[in-house]
Amino acid sequence: MQAASIRCGGLASACWCSSAANACNFCQPHQGTSMEQFRNIGIIGRLGSSQVLDTIRRLKRFLVERHLHVILEENIAEVLPGHGMQTSSRQRLGESCDLVIVVGGDGSLLGAARAMARHRVPVLGINRGSLGFLTDIRPDELEEKVAEVLNGQYTLENRFLLEAQARRFDEPIGEGDALNDVVLHPGKSTRMIEFELYIDGQFVCSQKADGLIVATPTGSTAYSLSAGGPIMHPRLDAIVIVPMYPHTLSSRPIVVDGNSELKIVVSPNMQIYPQVSCDGQNHFTCAPGDTVTVRKKPQKLHLIHPLDHNYYEVCRTKLGWGSRLGGGD
């Protein structure tokens, strides 16, 4: 009997592995062969958008017609009167579902990713935002692409997250997780921050800057890119460190191993209280002399894409890269 093909998550978009045993280093083999894999499906949506609500209604109807158990996040259920579905908190969704579908933009998926990574629940995104690097199914192809995923026709990517913790006199005073980035910034102040950076216990530099961005490959196309950081393929095991407007001409972004531990020591001589933001959604405040540690989180986000997902096409479309010479796509 011929071995079943597994869609490769490798860098080569045309790569196929003949079996799990022969899967390349970039693959995450899965048993996506039937709808039985996903029976309990959670739905998370962005609030405040009638388009999101319309898409969720379509999605709910489509899933119910396939006799699947649908669970709505409580916040979105409150604005869908008469939905007739089971509801749950976001945290409980991770405990009850085989798959979570996020309807919204990348910001909506970032929030869901931090919750679902703890439970190893795969996440699929339907784009109702402005960019859509992570939510890559268009609303007009909802039924077609979701059906393919339910039938086992998808790729599975593992995206790592960062965890940040601030300590004062060796006591924790704030922490958070991030799929995109951890950012040290002056908050409401317009003054520069002075800090020291250590990587794996080794001193790197002392710097005055508007802040520092520590980004994953997933986050390399977000705030890090705006600050002059490089684009990193999402399957790279690396972290990029990007200074924000450093008071020097020689400071440049640096890419380090994904297993590195970063320590940022806020200068005790400052008179401002900088903030640490995780994915721009969770924030905590530091004081002069505090230490912020950033490292890879043990749990990963399991992100599902349709089979025709092409990372370079996403970059070309979302970032406005040029097409082929001669007017081709």
C-alpha positions as a Markdown table, in Angstrom:
| # | Residue | x | y | z |
|---|---|---|---|---|
| 1 | Met | 0.0 | 0.0 | 0.0 |
| 2 | Gln | 1.3 | 3.4 | -0.9 |
| 3 | Ala | 2.2 | 5.6 | 2.0 |
| 4 | Ala | -0.1 | 8.5 | 2.6 |
| 5 | Ser | 1.3 | 11.9 | 1.7 |
| 6 | Ile | 1.6 | 14.6 | 4.4 |
| 7 | Arg | 1.6 | 18.2 | 3.4 |
| 8 | Cys | 5.0 | 19.6 | 4.3 |
| 9 | Gly | 5.3 | 22.8 | 6.3 |
| 10 | Gly | 8.8 | 23.2 | 5.0 |
| 11 | Leu | 10.3 | 26.3 | 3.4 |
| 12 | Ala | 9.7 | 24.8 | -0.1 |
| 13 | Ser | 6.1 | 25.4 | -0.9 |
| 14 | Ala | 6.0 | 22.4 | -3.2 |
| 15 | Cys | 7.6 | 19.9 | -0.7 |
| 16 | Trp | 5.7 | 16.7 | 0.1 |
| 17 | Cys | 6.9 | 14.1 | 2.5 |
| 18 | Ser | 5.9 | 10.5 | 1.8 |
| 19 | Ser | 5.4 | 9.6 | 5.4 |
| 20 | Ala | 5.7 | 10.8 | 8.9 |
| 21 | Ala | 9.0 | 8.9 | 9.3 |
| 22 | Asn | 10.5 | 10.7 | 6.3 |
| 23 | Ala | 9.1 | 14.1 | 7.2 |
| 24 | Cys | 11.7 | 16.9 | 6.8 |
| 25 | Asn | 12.9 | 19.1 | 9.7 |
| 26 | Phe | 10.3 | 21.8 | 9.0 |
| 27 | Cys | 7.3 | 19.4 | 8.9 |
| 28 | Gln | 4.6 | 19.0 | 11.6 |
| 29 | Pro | 2.9 | 15.8 | 10.4 |
| 30 | His | -0.8 | 15.4 | 11.4 |
| 31 | Gln | -3.5 | 12.9 | 10.9 |
| 32 | Gly | -5.8 | 15.2 | 9.0 |
| 33 | Thr | -7.7 | 12.6 | 7.1 |
| 34 | Ser | -11.3 | 13.1 | 8.1 |
| 35 | Met | -13.8 | 15.4 | 9.8 |
| 36 | Glu | -13.6 | 13.1 | 12.9 |
| 37 | Gln | -10.5 | 15.0 | 14.0 |
| 38 | Phe | -12.5 | 18.2 | 14.6 |
| 39 | Arg | -15.8 | 17.6 | 16.4 |
| 40 | Asn | -15.9 | 20.4 | 18.9 |
| 41 | Ile | -15.3 | 23.7 | 17.3 |
| 42 | Gly | -15.0 | 27.0 | 19.2 |
| 43 | Ile | -15.6 | 30.4 | 17.6 |
| 44 | Ile | -13.9 | 33.7 | 18.7 |
| 45 | Gly | -14.8 | 37.0 | 17.0 |
| 46 | Arg | -13.8 | 40.6 | 17.1 |
| 47 | Leu | -16.4 | 42.8 | 18.8 |
| 48 | Gly | -17.8 | 46.0 | 17.4 |
| 49 | Ser | -18.0 | 44.9 | 13.7 |
| 50 | Ser | -21.3 | 44.0 | 11.9 |
| 51 | Gln | -19.2 | 42.3 | 9.2 |
| 52 | Val | -17.6 | 40.0 | 11.8 |
| 53 | Leu | -21.1 | 39.1 | 13.2 |
| 54 | Asp | -22.4 | 38.3 | 9.7 |
| 55 | Thr | -19.4 | 36.1 | 9.0 |
| 56 | Ile | -19.9 | 34.3 | 12.4 |
| 57 | Arg | -23.5 | 33.6 | 11.6 |
| 58 | Arg | -22.5 | 32.1 | 8.2 |
| 59 | Leu | -19.8 | 30.0 | 9.9 |
| 60 | Lys | -22.1 | 28.8 | 12.7 |
| 61 | Arg | -24.7 | 27.8 | 10.2 |
| 62 | Phe | -22.2 | 25.9 | 8.0 |
| 63 | Leu | -20.7 | 24.0 | 10.9 |
| 64 | Val | -24.1 | 23.1 | 12.4 |
| 65 | Glu | -25.2 | 21.7 | 8.9 |
| 66 | Arg | -22.2 | 19.4 | 9.2 |
| 67 | His | -23.5 | 18.2 | 12.6 |
| 68 | Leu | -20.5 | 19.6 | 14.5 |
| 69 | His | -20.6 | 20.8 | 18.1 |
| 70 | Val | -20.2 | 24.6 | 18.0 |
| 71 | Ile | -19.2 | 26.6 | 21.1 |
| 72 | Leu | -19.2 | 30.4 | 21.0 |
| 73 | Glu | -17.0 | 32.6 | 23.1 |
| 74 | Glu | -19.1 | 34.4 | 25.7 |
| 75 | Asn | -18.3 | 37.9 | 24.6 |
| 76 | Ile | -19.4 | 37.3 | 21.0 |
| 77 | Ala | -22.4 | 35.2 | 22.1 |
| 78 | Glu | -23.8 | 38.3 | 24.0 |
| 79 | Val | -24.2 | 40.2 | 20.7 |
| 80 | Leu | -25.7 | 37.3 | 18.8 |
| 81 | Pro | -29.2 | 36.9 | 20.3 |
| 82 | Gly | -31.0 | 33.7 | 19.7 |
| 83 | His | -27.8 | 31.8 | 18.6 |
| 84 | Gly | -28.9 | 28.6 | 20.4 |
| 85 | Met | -25.3 | 27.5 | 20.9 |
| 86 | Gln | -23.3 | 26.5 | 23.9 |
| 87 | Thr | -21.1 | 29.4 | 25.2 |
| 88 | Ser | -17.8 | 29.4 | 27.1 |
| 89 | Ser | -15.1 | 31.7 | 28.4 |
| 90 | Arg | -12.0 | 31.9 | 26.2 |
| 91 | Gln | -10.1 | 29.9 | 28.7 |
| 92 | Arg | -12.7 | 27.1 | 28.8 |
| 93 | Leu | -12.7 | 27.0 | 25.0 |
| 94 | Gly | -9.2 | 25.7 | 25.1 |
| 95 | Glu | -10.3 | 22.9 | 27.4 |
| 96 | Ser | -13.3 | 21.9 | 25.4 |
| 97 | Cys | -12.5 | 22.3 | 21.7 |
| 98 | Asp | -10.5 | 20.4 | 19.1 |
| 99 | Leu | -10.3 | 23.5 | 16.9 |
| 100 | Val | -10.8 | 27.2 | 17.4 |
| 101 | Ile | -11.8 | 29.5 | 14.5 |
| 102 | Val | -11.0 | 33.2 | 14.9 |
| 103 | Val | -13.1 | 35.7 | 12.9 |
| 104 | Gly | -11.4 | 39.1 | 12.8 |
| 105 | Gly | -8.0 | 40.5 | 12.2 |
| 106 | Asp | -4.5 | 39.6 | 13.3 |
| 107 | Gly | -5.1 | 41.3 | 16.6 |
| 108 | Ser | -8.0 | 39.0 | 17.3 |
| 109 | Leu | -5.9 | 36.0 | 16.5 |
| 110 | Leu | -3.0 | 37.2 | 18.7 |
| 111 | Gly | -5.3 | 37.2 | 21.7 |
| 112 | Ala | -6.7 | 33.8 | 20.9 |
| 113 | Ala | -3.2 | 32.4 | 20.3 |
| 114 | Arg | -2.0 | 33.2 | 23.8 |
| 115 | Ala | -4.9 | 31.4 | 25.3 |
| 116 | Met | -5.0 | 28.4 | 23.0 |
| 117 | Ala | -1.3 | 27.7 | 23.1 |
| 118 | Arg | -1.6 | 26.6 | 26.7 |
| 119 | His | -4.0 | 23.8 | 25.6 |
| 120 | Arg | -2.3 | 22.8 | 22.3 |
| 121 | Val | -5.6 | 23.6 | 20.4 |
| 122 | Pro | -5.1 | 24.4 | 16.7 |
| 123 | Val | -6.3 | 27.8 | 15.5 |
| 124 | Leu | -7.7 | 28.8 | 12.1 |
| 125 | Gly | -8.2 | 32.4 | 11.1 |
| 126 | Ile | -10.9 | 34.0 | 8.9 |
| 127 | Asn | -9.8 | 37.5 | 8.0 |
| 128 | Arg | -12.2 | 40.4 | 8.8 |
| 129 | Gly | -9.4 | 42.8 | 9.6 |
| 130 | Ser | -7.2 | 45.2 | 7.6 |
| 131 | Leu | -4.0 | 43.1 | 7.1 |
| 132 | Gly | -4.4 | 39.4 | 7.6 |
| 133 | Phe | -1.0 | 37.9 | 8.0 |
| 134 | Leu | -2.3 | 35.3 | 10.4 |
| 135 | Thr | -6.0 | 35.2 | 9.5 |
| 136 | Asp | -5.6 | 34.0 | 5.9 |
| 137 | Ile | -9.1 | 32.8 | 4.8 |
| 138 | Arg | -11.1 | 35.4 | 3.0 |
| 139 | Pro | -14.8 | 35.7 | 3.9 |
| 140 | Asp | -15.9 | 34.9 | 0.3 |
| 141 | Glu | -14.1 | 31.5 | 0.5 |
| 142 | Leu | -15.2 | 30.6 | 4.0 |
| 143 | Glu | -17.3 | 27.5 | 3.2 |
| 144 | Glu | -14.8 | 26.1 | 0.7 |
| 145 | Lys | -11.7 | 26.6 | 2.8 |
| 146 | Val | -13.2 | 25.5 | 6.1 |
| 147 | Ala | -14.6 | 22.4 | 4.5 |
| 148 | Glu | -11.1 | 21.5 | 3.3 |
| 149 | Val | -9.7 | 21.9 | 6.8 |
| 150 | Leu | -12.5 | 19.8 | 8.2 |
| 151 | Asn | -11.7 | 17.1 | 5.6 |
| 152 | Gly | -8.0 | 17.0 | 6.7 |
| 153 | Gln | -6.7 | 19.1 | 3.8 |
| 154 | Tyr | -4.5 | 21.7 | 5.6 |
| 155 | Thr | -1.0 | 22.5 | 6.7 |
| 156 | Leu | -0.1 | 22.9 | 10.4 |
| 157 | Glu | 2.5 | 25.3 | 11.6 |
| 158 | Asn | 4.1 | 25.6 | 15.0 |
| 159 | Arg | 4.7 | 29.2 | 16.0 |
| 160 | Phe | 6.6 | 29.9 | 19.2 |
| 161 | Leu | 5.7 | 32.6 | 21.7 |
| 162 | Leu | 7.7 | 34.7 | 24.0 |
| 163 | Glu | 7.2 | 35.1 | 27.8 |
| 164 | Ala | 8.4 | 38.2 | 29.6 |
| 165 | Gln | 8.8 | 38.8 | 33.3 |
| 166 | Ala | 9.8 | 41.9 | 35.2 |
| 167 | Arg | 11.5 | 41.5 | 38.6 |
| 168 | Arg | 12.3 | 44.1 | 41.3 |
| 169 | Phe | 14.7 | 43.1 | 44.1 |
| 170 | Asp | 14.3 | 39.5 | 42.7 |
| 171 | Glu | 10.5 | 39.5 | 43.2 |
| 172 | Pro | 8.2 | 39.3 | 40.1 |
| 173 | Ile | 6.2 | 42.4 | 39.5 |
| 174 | Gly | 4.7 | 41.8 | 36.0 |
| 175 | Glu | 4.6 | 39.2 | 33.3 |
| 176 | Gly | 3.0 | 38.4 | 29.9 |
| 177 | Asp | 3.1 | 36.3 | 26.8 |
| 178 | Ala | 3.5 | 37.4 | 23.2 |
| 179 | Leu | 3.2 | 35.8 | 19.7 |
| 180 | Asn | 4.5 | 38.9 | 18.0 |
| 181 | Asp | 6.7 | 40.9 | 20.2 |
| 182 | Val | 7.7 | 42.2 | 23.7 |
| 183 | Val | 8.4 | 45.9 | 23.6 |
| 184 | Leu | 10.1 | 48.1 | 26.2 |
| 185 | His | 9.0 | 51.7 | 25.7 |
| 186 | Pro | 8.6 | 54.9 | 27.6 |
| 187 | Gly | 4.8 | 54.8 | 27.9 |
| 188 | Lys | 3.3 | 58.3 | 28.1 |
| 189 | Ser | 6.7 | 59.9 | 28.4 |
| 190 | Thr | 8.7 | 61.3 | 25.5 |
| 191 | Arg | 12.0 | 60.8 | 27.1 |
| 192 | Met | 14.5 | 58.1 | 26.1 |
| 193 | Ile | 15.1 | 55.0 | 28.2 |
| 194 | Glu | 18.6 | 53.9 | 29.3 |
| 195 | Phe | 19.1 | 50.2 | 29.7 |
| 196 | Glu | 21.6 | 47.4 | 29.5 |
| 197 | Leu | 21.1 | 44.3 | 27.3 |
| 198 | Tyr | 22.4 | 40.8 | 28.2 |
| 199 | Ile | 22.0 | 37.7 | 26.1 |
| 200 | Asp | 22.5 | 34.3 | 27.8 |
| 201 | Gly | 24.3 | 36.1 | 30.6 |
| 202 | Gln | 26.7 | 37.9 | 28.4 |
| 203 | Phe | 26.8 | 41.7 | 28.3 |
| 204 | Val | 25.8 | 43.1 | 24.9 |
| 205 | Cys | 25.5 | 46.8 | 25.2 |
| 206 | Ser | 24.3 | 49.8 | 27.2 |
| 207 | Gln | 22.0 | 52.0 | 25.3 |
| 208 | Lys | 19.9 | 55.1 | 25.3 |
| 209 | Ala | 16.9 | 54.7 | 23.0 |
| 210 | Asp | 13.1 | 55.2 | 22.7 |
| 211 | Gly | 12.9 | 51.5 | 23.6 |
| 212 | Leu | 13.6 | 48.0 | 22.5 |
| 213 | Ile | 11.6 | 45.4 | 20.4 |
| 214 | Val | 12.1 | 41.7 | 21.0 |
| 215 | Ala | 10.2 | 39.9 | 18.2 |
| 216 | Thr | 9.5 | 36.4 | 17.1 |
| 217 | Pro | 9.6 | 35.4 | 13.4 |
| 218 | Thr | 5.8 | 35.8 | 13.4 |
| 219 | Gly | 6.2 | 39.3 | 14.7 |
| 220 | Ser | 9.0 | 40.3 | 12.3 |
| 221 | Thr | 6.4 | 41.6 | 9.9 |
| 222 | Ala | 4.7 | 43.7 | 12.6 |
| 223 | Tyr | 6.2 | 46.5 | 14.8 |
| 224 | Ser | 9.7 | 45.2 | 14.3 |
| 225 | Leu | 9.4 | 45.7 | 10.5 |
| 226 | Ser | 8.3 | 49.3 | 11.0 |
| 227 | Ala | 11.4 | 49.9 | 13.2 |
| 228 | Gly | 13.8 | 48.6 | 10.5 |
| 229 | Gly | 14.0 | 45.0 | 11.6 |
| 230 | Pro | 14.4 | 42.1 | 9.0 |
| 231 | Ile | 11.6 | 39.8 | 7.8 |
| 232 | Met | 12.2 | 36.3 | 9.1 |
| 233 | His | 10.4 | 33.2 | 7.8 |
| 234 | Pro | 7.9 | 32.1 | 10.5 |
| 235 | Arg | 9.5 | 28.7 | 10.8 |
| 236 | Leu | 13.0 | 30.0 | 11.7 |
| 237 | Asp | 14.0 | 29.3 | 15.3 |
| 238 | Ala | 15.3 | 32.8 | 16.0 |
| 239 | Ile | 14.5 | 36.0 | 17.8 |
| 240 | Val | 15.2 | 39.5 | 16.5 |
| 241 | Ile | 16.2 | 42.4 | 18.8 |
| 242 | Val | 15.4 | 45.9 | 17.3 |
| 243 | Pro | 16.4 | 49.1 | 19.0 |
| 244 | Met | 13.9 | 51.9 | 18.7 |
| 245 | Tyr | 15.5 | 55.2 | 17.6 |
| 246 | Pro | 18.8 | 54.5 | 19.5 |
| 247 | His | 21.0 | 57.5 | 20.4 |
| 248 | Thr | 23.9 | 56.2 | 18.3 |
| 249 | Leu | 24.6 | 55.6 | 14.6 |
| 250 | Ser | 26.0 | 52.1 | 15.0 |
| 251 | Ser | 23.2 | 50.3 | 16.7 |
| 252 | Arg | 21.5 | 47.8 | 14.4 |
| 253 | Pro | 19.0 | 44.9 | 14.8 |
| 254 | Ile | 20.5 | 41.6 | 15.8 |
| 255 | Val | 19.1 | 38.1 | 15.2 |
| 256 | Val | 19.9 | 35.5 | 17.9 |
| 257 | Asp | 19.1 | 31.9 | 18.5 |
| 258 | Gly | 15.5 | 31.2 | 19.4 |
| 259 | Asn | 16.5 | 29.5 | 22.7 |
| 260 | Ser | 18.4 | 32.6 | 23.9 |
| 261 | Glu | 17.5 | 34.2 | 27.2 |
| 262 | Leu | 17.4 | 38.0 | 27.1 |
| 263 | Lys | 17.8 | 40.3 | 30.1 |
| 264 | Ile | 17.1 | 44.0 | 29.9 |
| 265 | Val | 18.2 | 46.0 | 33.0 |
| 266 | Val | 16.5 | 49.4 | 33.3 |
| 267 | Ser | 19.0 | 52.0 | 34.5 |
| 268 | Pro | 18.5 | 52.9 | 38.2 |
| 269 | Asn | 19.4 | 56.5 | 37.3 |
| 270 | Met | 16.3 | 57.2 | 35.2 |
| 271 | Gln | 13.4 | 59.3 | 36.4 |
| 272 | Ile | 10.7 | 57.7 | 34.2 |
| 273 | Tyr | 8.8 | 54.4 | 34.6 |
| 274 | Pro | 8.9 | 52.6 | 31.2 |
| 275 | Gln | 6.3 | 50.0 | 30.2 |
| 276 | Val | 6.6 | 46.6 | 28.8 |
| 277 | Ser | 3.9 | 45.7 | 26.2 |
| 278 | Cys | 3.2 | 42.1 | 25.0 |
| 279 | Asp | 1.7 | 42.1 | 21.5 |
| 280 | Gly | 0.5 | 45.6 | 22.2 |
| 281 | Gln | -2.4 | 44.1 | 24.3 |
| 282 | Asn | -1.0 | 43.3 | 27.7 |
| 283 | His | 1.1 | 45.9 | 29.6 |
| 284 | Phe | 3.0 | 46.3 | 32.9 |
| 285 | Thr | 5.1 | 49.1 | 34.3 |
| 286 | Cys | 8.7 | 48.9 | 35.3 |
| 287 | Ala | 10.7 | 51.1 | 37.7 |
| 288 | Pro | 14.3 | 52.2 | 37.5 |
| 289 | Gly | 16.5 | 49.2 | 38.4 |
| 290 | Asp | 14.0 | 46.6 | 37.3 |
| 291 | Thr | 15.1 | 43.6 | 35.2 |
| 292 | Val | 13.0 | 42.3 | 32.3 |
| 293 | Thr | 13.7 | 38.7 | 31.2 |
| 294 | Val | 12.4 | 37.5 | 27.8 |
| 295 | Arg | 12.6 | 33.9 | 26.6 |
| 296 | Lys | 10.8 | 31.4 | 24.4 |
| 297 | Lys | 7.6 | 30.0 | 25.9 |
| 298 | Pro | 7.5 | 26.2 | 26.2 |
| 299 | Gln | 4.0 | 25.9 | 24.6 |
| 300 | Lys | 3.6 | 26.7 | 20.9 |
| 301 | Leu | 0.7 | 28.0 | 18.8 |
| 302 | His | -0.6 | 25.4 | 16.4 |
| 303 | Leu | -1.7 | 27.5 | 13.4 |
| 304 | Ile | -3.7 | 25.9 | 10.6 |
| 305 | His | -3.5 | 27.1 | 7.0 |
| 306 | Pro | -5.3 | 26.0 | 3.8 |
| 307 | Leu | -3.2 | 23.8 | 1.6 |
| 308 | Asp | -2.6 | 26.6 | -0.9 |
| 309 | His | -1.1 | 28.9 | 1.7 |
| 310 | Asn | 2.0 | 30.6 | 0.4 |
| 311 | Tyr | 4.0 | 32.8 | 2.8 |
| 312 | Tyr | 5.8 | 34.7 | 0.1 |
| 313 | Glu | 2.5 | 35.4 | -1.7 |
| 314 | Val | 1.2 | 36.8 | 1.6 |
| 315 | Cys | 4.2 | 39.1 | 2.0 |
| 316 | Arg | 3.9 | 40.2 | -1.6 |
| 317 | Thr | 0.2 | 41.0 | -1.3 |
| 318 | Lys | 0.2 | 42.5 | 2.2 |
| 319 | Leu | 3.5 | 44.5 | 1.9 |
| 320 | Gly | 3.0 | 45.6 | -1.6 |
| 321 | Trp | 6.0 | 43.8 | -3.1 |
| 322 | Gly | 6.3 | 44.1 | -6.9 |
| 323 | Ser | 4.9 | 41.4 | -9.2 |
| 324 | Arg | 6.8 | 39.6 | -11.9 |
| 325 | Leu | 8.2 | 41.5 | -14.8 |
| 326 | Gly | 5.8 | 41.6 | -17.7 |
| 327 | Gly | 2.7 | 42.1 | -15.5 |
| 328 | Gly | 2.4 | 38.5 | -14.3 |
| 329 | Asp | 1.2 | 37.6 | -10.8 |
